[in-house]
């Protein structure tokens, strides 16, 4: 059992505002890597409650036969805010899958041990915070006072819509609080639990709206720059991008971000990378990535249109808006509500026209920039997480709600 509290010196607040409350966050990945919505939410929730980031356990096959990432994990070297800790599951508590009773027992035991870290730090009330439906077996531990489930995706990951699983429906009904991040997901899953809150993806507004120096690897790339900042993945319409880059040799297409599992689409990325006006700059740390949208001329949200992408809410939407630059995107469900500040396009011809129009002077008028930034400012991560904390206090009861109301001005 490893926690950063045993290593690097903590920084930030002396203690959370509700030091007697702790959250165990059951997440699908180890700490580190590209920052996702759960990184944004949980690090900020540490202002309110103690947080344990419970990393996923290895499968027993991986531990016995090897493969995948190294299994001998050591404590992280990062410096964490006070009240934020890691739990790395012990080797003897792997995921089994089958038999189900064994998998349930090890999951519950991992939950108990993660909760024990919080109790050692004086937490008397424990919240289990699940980020995937298959993590539901930790609820069998009984080592918690409140549970919640944060839905940030359609977890079938299918481009053709499939029925909801009984397992996920049961989880949504079972927990005390549900958070859902896109309008389409809210329509699909929001009616099972009366305690459901819409929480869209947000932005670190100060970082993305404040002036940032031009990154060194952008300086040699000529304008106009047509940019995408985010994970390069199969949900992107890479064939469309290849056609645009081939047709518009006068534009520089810039991709900033790591590559995900692309499958057959890796061939399209290979073709794109051969074009002289296409530049793949790779993954950038979160503290550097915020500079890139500001130094593009147009930012892209180029998704395929299918039964998976209609449920997504692009993390980069409000990051682009905070940067103030024009945006062109596919008319997926979550972007329709922003059609007054971004251009939406379907066909290659529409995309060419939308980008060309965005490059015109009026695309960067002070009124347009102010409108984009004002929208992004409303969903700063600090504001969104304040709402999450308030809903958890409401579920915990009147004393917490009263205390939360008393501290609102101090936090915001």
JOJOPE-V844480 format. One record per residue. N is the residue number from 1. PHI is phi as a letter, one per 20 degrees, with the letter a starting at -180 (* if undefined). PSI is psi in radians with two decimals (NA if undefined). OMEGA is omega in degrees with one decimal (none if undefined). Layout:
n:N phi:PHI psi:PSI omega:OMEGA
n:N phi:PHI psi:PSI omega:OMEGA
This chain:
n:1 phi:* psi:2.06 omega:-176.7
n:2 phi:d psi:2.47 omega:173.6
n:3 phi:c psi:2.52 omega:178.3
n:4 phi:f psi:-0.30 omega:178.8
n:5 phi:f psi:-0.37 omega:-179.7
n:6 phi:e psi:-0.12 omega:-176.2
n:7 phi:d psi:-1.72 omega:-174.3
n:8 phi:f psi:2.70 omega:179.4
n:9 phi:f psi:2.24 omega:179.9
n:10 phi:f psi:2.72 omega:179.3
n:11 phi:c psi:3.04 omega:172.7
n:12 phi:n psi:-2.59 omega:-177.7
n:13 phi:f psi:2.61 omega:178.9
n:14 phi:f psi:-0.67 omega:176.3
n:15 phi:a psi:2.81 omega:179.0
n:16 phi:f psi:2.78 omega:-179.6
n:17 phi:f psi:-0.46 omega:175.4
n:18 phi:d psi:1.29 omega:-172.1
n:19 phi:f psi:-0.28 omega:-179.8
n:20 phi:e psi:-0.02 omega:-179.0
n:21 phi:d psi:2.33 omega:178.3
n:22 phi:c psi:2.55 omega:178.4
n:23 phi:d psi:2.25 omega:168.2
n:24 phi:d psi:2.00 omega:-179.2
n:25 phi:e psi:2.03 omega:178.5
n:26 phi:e psi:1.93 omega:-170.6
n:27 phi:d psi:2.82 omega:-176.3
n:28 phi:e psi:0.03 omega:-179.1
n:29 phi:b psi:2.83 omega:173.9
n:30 phi:f psi:2.77 omega:175.5
n:31 phi:f psi:2.52 omega:179.2
n:32 phi:o psi:-3.11 omega:-178.4
n:33 phi:m psi:-2.96 omega:179.7
n:34 phi:g psi:2.42 omega:179.1
n:35 phi:f psi:2.22 omega:178.1
n:36 phi:d psi:-3.10 omega:-177.6
n:37 phi:g psi:-0.63 omega:-178.7
n:38 phi:f psi:-0.58 omega:174.5
n:39 phi:f psi:-0.78 omega:-179.4
n:40 phi:f psi:-0.79 omega:-176.8
n:41 phi:f psi:-0.88 omega:-170.6
n:42 phi:f psi:-0.65 omega:178.1
n:43 phi:f psi:-0.58 omega:178.3
n:44 phi:f psi:-0.54 omega:175.9
n:45 phi:f psi:-0.34 omega:178.0
n:46 phi:f psi:-0.23 omega:171.9
n:47 phi:f psi:-0.47 omega:-173.4
n:48 phi:d psi:-0.72 omega:-173.7
n:49 phi:c psi:2.77 omega:167.9
n:50 phi:f psi:2.46 omega:-177.1
n:51 phi:c psi:2.32 omega:168.2
n:52 phi:d psi:2.11 omega:173.6
n:53 phi:e psi:1.83 omega:-177.0
n:54 phi:e psi:1.83 omega:-178.0
n:55 phi:f psi:2.68 omega:-179.8
n:56 phi:f psi:2.57 omega:177.5
n:57 phi:f psi:2.69 omega:171.9
n:58 phi:f psi:2.71 omega:172.0
n:59 phi:f psi:2.69 omega:-179.2
n:60 phi:f psi:-0.57 omega:178.8
n:61 phi:f psi:-0.71 omega:179.3
n:62 phi:f psi:-0.70 omega:-179.5
n:63 phi:f psi:-0.64 omega:-176.8
n:64 phi:e psi:-0.79 omega:-172.3
n:65 phi:d psi:-0.13 omega:-179.9
n:66 phi:n psi:-2.95 omega:-176.3
n:67 phi:n psi:2.85 omega:179.9
n:68 phi:m psi:-2.65 omega:-179.4
n:69 phi:f psi:2.79 omega:176.0
n:70 phi:g psi:2.47 omega:-176.5
n:71 phi:e psi:-0.30 omega:-179.8
n:72 phi:e psi:1.40 omega:-177.5
n:73 phi:e psi:2.58 omega:178.9
n:74 phi:c psi:2.89 omega:179.1
n:75 phi:g psi:2.50 omega:179.6
n:76 phi:f psi:2.72 omega:-179.8
n:77 phi:e psi:-0.05 omega:-179.3
n:78 phi:f psi:2.73 omega:172.7
n:79 phi:e psi:2.15 omega:-176.4
n:80 phi:d psi:2.74 omega:173.7
n:81 phi:f psi:2.66 omega:175.5
n:82 phi:g psi:2.33 omega:179.5
n:83 phi:n psi:0.03 omega:-180.0
n:84 phi:d psi:2.19 omega:-174.1
n:85 phi:c psi:2.80 omega:173.3
n:86 phi:d psi:2.51 omega:168.0
n:87 phi:d psi:2.07 omega:176.3
n:88 phi:d psi:1.98 omega:-174.0
n:89 phi:g psi:2.49 omega:178.1
n:90 phi:f psi:2.65 omega:-178.8
n:91 phi:f psi:-0.51 omega:-176.3
n:92 phi:e psi:0.13 omega:176.5
n:93 phi:c psi:1.03 omega:-177.4
n:94 phi:f psi:3.07 omega:169.0
n:95 phi:e psi:2.37 omega:-179.3
n:96 phi:d psi:-0.60 omega:-174.5
n:97 phi:m psi:-1.15 omega:176.3
n:98 phi:c psi:2.52 omega:-7.5
n:99 phi:f psi:2.66 omega:-174.7
n:100 phi:f psi:-0.63 omega:-177.7
n:101 phi:f psi:-0.62 omega:179.2
n:102 phi:f psi:-0.71 omega:178.7
n:103 phi:f psi:-0.68 omega:178.1
n:104 phi:f psi:-0.69 omega:-177.9
n:105 phi:f psi:-0.81 omega:-179.0
n:106 phi:f psi:-0.65 omega:177.9
n:107 phi:f psi:-0.79 omega:179.8
n:108 phi:f psi:-0.69 omega:-179.8
n:109 phi:f psi:-0.66 omega:175.0
n:110 phi:f psi:-0.70 omega:177.8
n:111 phi:f psi:-0.75 omega:179.7
n:112 phi:f psi:-0.74 omega:-176.3
n:113 phi:f psi:-0.62 omega:175.8
n:114 phi:f psi:-0.73 omega:178.2
n:115 phi:f psi:-0.57 omega:179.6
n:116 phi:f psi:-0.55 omega:177.0
n:117 phi:f psi:-0.67 omega:-179.8
n:118 phi:f psi:-0.71 omega:179.7
n:119 phi:f psi:-0.59 omega:176.8
n:120 phi:f psi:-0.39 omega:-179.6
n:121 phi:d psi:0.28 omega:173.0
n:122 phi:n psi:0.12 omega:-179.9
n:123 phi:f psi:2.24 omega:178.8
n:124 phi:d psi:-0.31 omega:179.1
n:125 phi:c psi:2.23 omega:-175.5
n:126 phi:d psi:2.30 omega:175.7
n:127 phi:d psi:2.26 omega:171.6
n:128 phi:e psi:2.24 omega:-174.1
n:129 phi:c psi:1.82 omega:-174.4
n:130 phi:e psi:2.44 omega:-178.9
n:131 phi:d psi:0.11 omega:175.5
n:132 phi:b psi:2.56 omega:-179.5
n:133 phi:f psi:-0.54 omega:-177.7
n:134 phi:f psi:-0.05 omega:176.6
n:135 phi:e psi:0.16 omega:-173.9
n:136 phi:f psi:-0.37 omega:-175.4
n:137 phi:f psi:-0.30 omega:176.5
n:138 phi:f psi:-0.37 omega:-179.0
n:139 phi:f psi:-0.25 omega:178.3
n:140 phi:f psi:-0.16 omega:-178.0
n:141 phi:f psi:-0.54 omega:-176.4
n:142 phi:m psi:0.21 omega:-175.5
n:143 phi:e psi:0.64 omega:-177.2
n:144 phi:b psi:2.81 omega:-179.9
n:145 phi:d psi:-0.37 omega:-177.9
n:146 phi:b psi:2.59 omega:179.0
n:147 phi:c psi:2.60 omega:175.3
n:148 phi:b psi:2.81 omega:-175.6
n:149 phi:c psi:2.16 omega:-177.2
n:150 phi:d psi:2.02 omega:-175.3
n:151 phi:d psi:2.03 omega:-178.9
n:152 phi:c psi:0.23 omega:-177.9
n:153 phi:a psi:2.89 omega:167.2
n:154 phi:e psi:1.85 omega:-164.3
n:155 phi:f psi:0.00 omega:169.2
n:156 phi:f psi:-0.42 omega:-177.6
n:157 phi:l psi:0.47 omega:-177.1
n:158 phi:e psi:2.39 omega:177.3
n:159 phi:f psi:-0.23 omega:173.9
n:160 phi:d psi:2.26 omega:-172.2
n:161 phi:f psi:2.34 omega:176.8
n:162 phi:d psi:2.74 omega:177.2
n:163 phi:f psi:2.65 omega:173.9
n:164 phi:f psi:2.54 omega:178.9
n:165 phi:f psi:2.60 omega:176.4
n:166 phi:f psi:-0.59 omega:-178.1
n:167 phi:f psi:-0.76 omega:-179.7
n:168 phi:f psi:-0.70 omega:178.2
n:169 phi:g psi:-0.75 omega:179.2
n:170 phi:f psi:-0.71 omega:179.6
n:171 phi:f psi:-0.80 omega:-179.7
n:172 phi:g psi:-0.74 omega:-179.7
n:173 phi:f psi:-0.51 omega:-172.7
n:174 phi:f psi:-0.66 omega:-173.2
n:175 phi:f psi:2.86 omega:-178.2
n:176 phi:e psi:-0.41 omega:-176.7
n:177 phi:b psi:2.43 omega:177.4
n:178 phi:c psi:2.40 omega:172.5
n:179 phi:d psi:2.36 omega:-178.2
n:180 phi:c psi:2.38 omega:-167.2
n:181 phi:d psi:-0.03 omega:177.2
n:182 phi:c psi:2.65 omega:-179.3
n:183 phi:g psi:-0.73 omega:-178.4
n:184 phi:f psi:-0.66 omega:176.8
n:185 phi:f psi:-0.61 omega:177.6
n:186 phi:f psi:-0.71 omega:177.4
n:187 phi:f psi:-0.62 omega:-175.3
n:188 phi:e psi:-0.66 omega:-170.4
n:189 phi:c psi:-0.06 omega:-171.8
n:190 phi:e psi:-0.14 omega:-175.3
n:191 phi:e psi:-0.02 omega:-177.2
n:192 phi:e psi:-0.44 omega:-175.7
n:193 phi:c psi:2.17 omega:-178.3
n:194 phi:f psi:-0.35 omega:179.2
n:195 phi:e psi:1.22 omega:-178.5
n:196 phi:c psi:2.30 omega:-177.0
n:197 phi:c psi:2.30 omega:175.2
n:198 phi:f psi:2.12 omega:178.8
n:199 phi:c psi:1.69 omega:-178.8
n:200 phi:f psi:2.91 omega:170.3
n:201 phi:f psi:2.52 omega:-176.0
n:202 phi:d psi:-2.69 omega:-177.0
n:203 phi:b psi:2.54 omega:166.9
n:204 phi:f psi:1.51 omega:-168.0
n:205 phi:g psi:-0.77 omega:-176.8
n:206 phi:g psi:-0.73 omega:-177.7
n:207 phi:f psi:-0.75 omega:-174.5
n:208 phi:e psi:-0.40 omega:-179.0
n:209 phi:e psi:-0.45 omega:179.5
n:210 phi:f psi:2.58 omega:-179.1
n:211 phi:f psi:2.32 omega:177.8
n:212 phi:c psi:2.45 omega:177.9
n:213 phi:f psi:2.61 omega:179.5
n:214 phi:f psi:2.19 omega:178.8
n:215 phi:f psi:2.55 omega:-175.2
n:216 phi:g psi:-0.65 omega:-175.9
n:217 phi:f psi:-0.02 omega:174.3
n:218 phi:e psi:-0.39 omega:-168.8
n:219 phi:f psi:-0.57 omega:-178.2
n:220 phi:e psi:-0.06 omega:-178.7
n:221 phi:e psi:2.17 omega:-173.5
n:222 phi:f psi:2.70 omega:173.7
n:223 phi:e psi:2.74 omega:-2.6
n:224 phi:f psi:2.49 omega:179.9
n:225 phi:d psi:2.17 omega:177.8
n:226 phi:d psi:1.94 omega:-166.2
n:227 phi:d psi:2.57 omega:169.5
n:228 phi:c psi:2.17 omega:179.2
n:229 phi:d psi:1.91 omega:-177.3
n:230 phi:r psi:-3.09 omega:-178.3
n:231 phi:f psi:2.33 omega:174.9
n:232 phi:e psi:1.91 omega:-170.8
n:233 phi:b psi:2.98 omega:-173.8
n:234 phi:f psi:-0.27 omega:177.6
n:235 phi:f psi:-0.25 omega:176.8
n:236 phi:f psi:2.57 omega:176.8
n:237 phi:e psi:1.37 omega:-175.1
n:238 phi:f psi:-0.51 omega:176.8
n:239 phi:f psi:-0.71 omega:175.1
n:240 phi:f psi:-0.80 omega:-178.8
n:241 phi:f psi:-0.67 omega:177.9
n:242 phi:f psi:-0.75 omega:178.9
n:243 phi:f psi:-0.73 omega:179.6
n:244 phi:f psi:-0.76 omega:-178.3
n:245 phi:f psi:-0.58 omega:178.5
n:246 phi:f psi:-0.67 omega:-176.6
n:247 phi:f psi:-0.62 omega:-174.4
n:248 phi:d psi:1.34 omega:-179.1
n:249 phi:f psi:-0.26 omega:-179.9
n:250 phi:f psi:-0.15 omega:178.7
n:251 phi:d psi:2.51 omega:173.0
n:252 phi:e psi:2.16 omega:178.2
n:253 phi:d psi:2.13 omega:-173.3
n:254 phi:c psi:2.22 omega:179.3
n:255 phi:d psi:2.13 omega:-177.8
n:256 phi:c psi:1.93 omega:-180.0
n:257 phi:q psi:2.85 omega:179.5
n:258 phi:f psi:2.83 omega:176.5
n:259 phi:e psi:2.35 omega:178.8
n:260 phi:e psi:-2.99 omega:176.9
n:261 phi:f psi:1.94 omega:-172.5
n:262 phi:d psi:-0.31 omega:-178.2
n:263 phi:l psi:-2.34 omega:-179.5
n:264 phi:f psi:-0.39 omega:179.8
n:265 phi:f psi:-0.21 omega:175.9
n:266 phi:f psi:-0.52 omega:178.2
n:267 phi:f psi:-0.67 omega:178.4
n:268 phi:f psi:-0.69 omega:176.3
n:269 phi:f psi:-0.69 omega:177.4
n:270 phi:f psi:-0.72 omega:177.8
n:271 phi:f psi:-0.73 omega:178.0
n:272 phi:g psi:-0.78 omega:-175.1
n:273 phi:f psi:-0.31 omega:179.6
n:274 phi:e psi:-0.28 omega:-177.3
n:275 phi:f psi:2.39 omega:-176.1
n:276 phi:f psi:-0.37 omega:-179.4
n:277 phi:e psi:0.26 omega:178.6
n:278 phi:d psi:2.34 omega:-175.1
n:279 phi:c psi:2.08 omega:174.4
n:280 phi:d psi:2.02 omega:-174.4
n:281 phi:d psi:-0.08 omega:175.3
n:282 phi:n psi:-3.09 omega:-177.8
n:283 phi:f psi:2.45 omega:176.9
n:284 phi:c psi:2.44 omega:175.6
n:285 phi:g psi:2.68 omega:-175.4
n:286 phi:g psi:-0.61 omega:-177.0
n:287 phi:f psi:-0.26 omega:178.4
n:288 phi:d psi:-0.59 omega:-175.1
n:289 phi:g psi:-0.49 omega:-176.5
n:290 phi:f psi:-0.29 omega:-178.9
n:291 phi:f psi:-0.49 omega:-170.0
n:292 phi:f psi:-0.75 omega:179.6
n:293 phi:g psi:-0.58 omega:-177.7
n:294 phi:f psi:-0.40 omega:-175.4
n:295 phi:d psi:0.32 omega:167.6
n:296 phi:e psi:2.83 omega:174.6
n:297 phi:e psi:-0.54 omega:173.4
n:298 phi:b psi:2.40 omega:177.7
n:299 phi:d psi:2.50 omega:-172.4
n:300 phi:d psi:2.51 omega:168.8
n:301 phi:c psi:1.28 omega:-167.6
n:302 phi:e psi:1.31 omega:-175.6
n:303 phi:e psi:2.66 omega:167.9
n:304 phi:f psi:2.75 omega:176.5
n:305 phi:d psi:1.89 omega:179.5
n:306 phi:b psi:-3.03 omega:-175.6
n:307 phi:f psi:-0.11 omega:172.9
n:308 phi:e psi:-0.86 omega:-173.9
n:309 phi:f psi:-0.32 omega:178.1
n:310 phi:f psi:-0.25 omega:-179.7
n:311 phi:e psi:-0.15 omega:-175.6
n:312 phi:e psi:2.80 omega:173.1
n:313 phi:c psi:1.71 omega:-171.2
n:314 phi:g psi:2.20 omega:178.1
n:315 phi:f psi:-0.53 omega:-175.8
n:316 phi:e psi:-0.15 omega:-178.1
n:317 phi:g psi:-0.98 omega:-176.1
n:318 phi:f psi:-0.38 omega:173.2
n:319 phi:f psi:-0.76 omega:175.0
n:320 phi:f psi:-0.82 omega:-177.6
n:321 phi:f psi:-0.69 omega:178.9
n:322 phi:f psi:-0.57 omega:177.9
n:323 phi:f psi:-0.35 omega:173.4
n:324 phi:n psi:-0.12 omega:-175.3
n:325 phi:e psi:2.75 omega:177.8
n:326 phi:f psi:2.63 omega:-177.2
n:327 phi:c psi:2.42 omega:172.2
n:328 phi:c psi:2.32 omega:-177.7
n:329 phi:b psi:2.96 omega:173.9
n:330 phi:f psi:2.49 omega:-178.5
n:331 phi:f psi:1.04 omega:173.1
n:332 phi:f psi:2.87 omega:-170.6
n:333 phi:g psi:-0.80 omega:-173.8
n:334 phi:f psi:-0.34 omega:-178.9
n:335 phi:e psi:-0.27 omega:-177.4
n:336 phi:f psi:-0.60 omega:-178.8
n:337 phi:f psi:-0.17 omega:-177.3
n:338 phi:d psi:0.34 omega:-175.7
n:339 phi:f psi:-0.25 omega:177.8
n:340 phi:e psi:-0.23 omega:179.7
n:341 phi:c psi:-0.14 omega:175.0
n:342 phi:c psi:2.70 omega:177.4
n:343 phi:e psi:2.40 omega:179.6
n:344 phi:d psi:2.44 omega:-175.6
n:345 phi:b psi:2.54 omega:178.0
n:346 phi:d psi:-1.12 omega:-173.4
n:347 phi:e psi:2.82 omega:175.7
n:348 phi:g psi:-0.64 omega:178.9
n:349 phi:f psi:-0.73 omega:178.1
n:350 phi:f psi:-0.68 omega:178.7
n:351 phi:f psi:-0.79 omega:178.7
n:352 phi:g psi:-0.78 omega:-178.8
n:353 phi:f psi:-0.73 omega:-178.6
n:354 phi:f psi:-0.71 omega:178.9
n:355 phi:f psi:-0.74 omega:179.2
n:356 phi:f psi:-0.77 omega:179.1
n:357 phi:f psi:-0.63 omega:-179.9
n:358 phi:f psi:-0.46 omega:178.7
n:359 phi:f psi:-0.24 omega:178.2
n:360 phi:f psi:2.80 omega:-174.7
n:361 phi:g psi:-0.66 omega:-175.6
n:362 phi:f psi:-0.26 omega:177.5
n:363 phi:f psi:-0.32 omega:-179.7
n:364 phi:d psi:0.47 omega:176.6
n:365 phi:f psi:2.72 omega:-178.3
n:366 phi:f psi:-0.59 omega:178.8
n:367 phi:f psi:-0.73 omega:179.3
n:368 phi:f psi:-0.77 omega:179.8
n:369 phi:f psi:-0.80 omega:-179.8
n:370 phi:f psi:-0.71 omega:-179.0
n:371 phi:f psi:-0.78 omega:179.5
n:372 phi:f psi:-0.85 omega:-176.6
n:373 phi:f psi:-0.61 omega:179.6
n:374 phi:f psi:-0.65 omega:176.9
n:375 phi:f psi:-0.79 omega:-179.6
n:376 phi:f psi:-0.66 omega:-177.1
n:377 phi:f psi:-0.51 omega:-178.7
n:378 phi:f psi:-0.36 omega:-177.5
n:379 phi:d psi:0.64 omega:171.1
n:380 phi:g psi:2.47 omega:-177.7
n:381 phi:g psi:-0.61 omega:179.3
n:382 phi:f psi:-0.71 omega:178.6
n:383 phi:f psi:-0.78 omega:-178.9
n:384 phi:f psi:-0.77 omega:-178.0
n:385 phi:f psi:-0.55 omega:174.4
n:386 phi:g psi:-0.70 omega:177.6
n:387 phi:f psi:-0.68 omega:177.0
n:388 phi:f psi:-0.80 omega:179.8
n:389 phi:f psi:-0.71 omega:179.5
n:390 phi:f psi:-0.70 omega:179.4
n:391 phi:f psi:-0.62 omega:177.6
n:392 phi:f psi:-0.71 omega:176.7
n:393 phi:f psi:-0.67 omega:178.0
n:394 phi:f psi:-0.71 omega:178.3
n:395 phi:f psi:-0.53 omega:-178.3
n:396 phi:f psi:-0.34 omega:175.5
n:397 phi:p psi:2.99 omega:-172.7
n:398 phi:g psi:-0.76 omega:-178.9
n:399 phi:g psi:-0.68 omega:179.8
n:400 phi:f psi:-0.69 omega:178.5
n:401 phi:f psi:-0.73 omega:179.6
n:402 phi:f psi:-0.73 omega:179.0
n:403 phi:f psi:-0.69 omega:179.5
n:404 phi:f psi:-0.76 omega:178.3
n:405 phi:f psi:-0.65 omega:-177.9
n:406 phi:f psi:-0.49 omega:-176.1
n:407 phi:e psi:-0.02 omega:-173.8
n:408 phi:g psi:-0.84 omega:-177.3
n:409 phi:f psi:-0.61 omega:-179.7
n:410 phi:f psi:-0.70 omega:-176.0
n:411 phi:f psi:-0.80 omega:-176.2
n:412 phi:e psi:NA omega:none
